[in-house]
Amino acid sequence: MLISGLVLAATPVSAQARRTTQARRPAPAPATTTEAPEMKCQAPLGVGVTSRRSFCDVLTGRDPAAGIIITLPAHRGPVTLTFDLHNRHTYSEEQMKDKRAAFARYTAVIGVLTADNTLISRAVVQNEFRSVKDLLERVAGGAGPSGVKAVAPTGQESITLSVPEAENEVSILGEKLTVERAEGSASYTSEGRPIAIISNVMITYRPAPVKPAPTAPAKAPARPAAKRPAR
């Protein structure tokens, strides 16, 4: 009889513990959001004729303020930044008549930095150009009869990186471009030189919880005016 009493007495306590555990479960994290961020492009190349995507030149430099500035919305946790990285080729119909002169192998290195010039990650794109088929597409806005620019993106590397939670913006700057041709190779690092192209910039993040607006303090009821004694 004593054992039975103990079992019966323990049952309500166990059920109460389960209810307490369930009540203390943390609220589910907000769903992630994927969107095109606010971006300041220092050197817009133009819009693709076919894809209609915007292309932005990446300039070499050391000052994050002179790079491509990507602003991050209020977020909780790290932000995933993705973009496509391309080499840039100046296309010439005259040059294409000499297949040997037309050949080029490009290797561009860029950096993604915080506002205080801390490197988050580097990215590299490398490809060879031999014919117009190696161009990703043409960019509208040229002065020629075809209405396209001579400079066009070639090659494509899909870049994915994680931005620490504490950062509110990042900067993309060029570091080095190496061009190999039949007659030799050359490297370019001079500040302000366009050495690569980016497009299709997107971010994935968890929005920060919205803080409730502060409530105004309740006003004390007005006191009735004291009556003056009659004379």
Buried (B, 14 or more C-beta within 10 A) or exposed (E): EEEEEEEEEEEEEEEEEEEEEEEEEEEEEBEBEEEEBEBEBBEEBBBBBEEEBBBBBBBBBEEBEBBBBBEBBEBEBBBBBBBBBBBBBEBEEEEEEEEEBBBBBBBBBBBBBBEEEEEBBEBBBEBEBEEBEBBBBBBBEBEEEEEBBBBBBBBBBEBEBEBEBEBEBBBBBBBBBBBBBEEEEEEBBEEEBBBBBBBBBBBBBBEEEEEEEEEEEEEEEEEEEEEEEEE
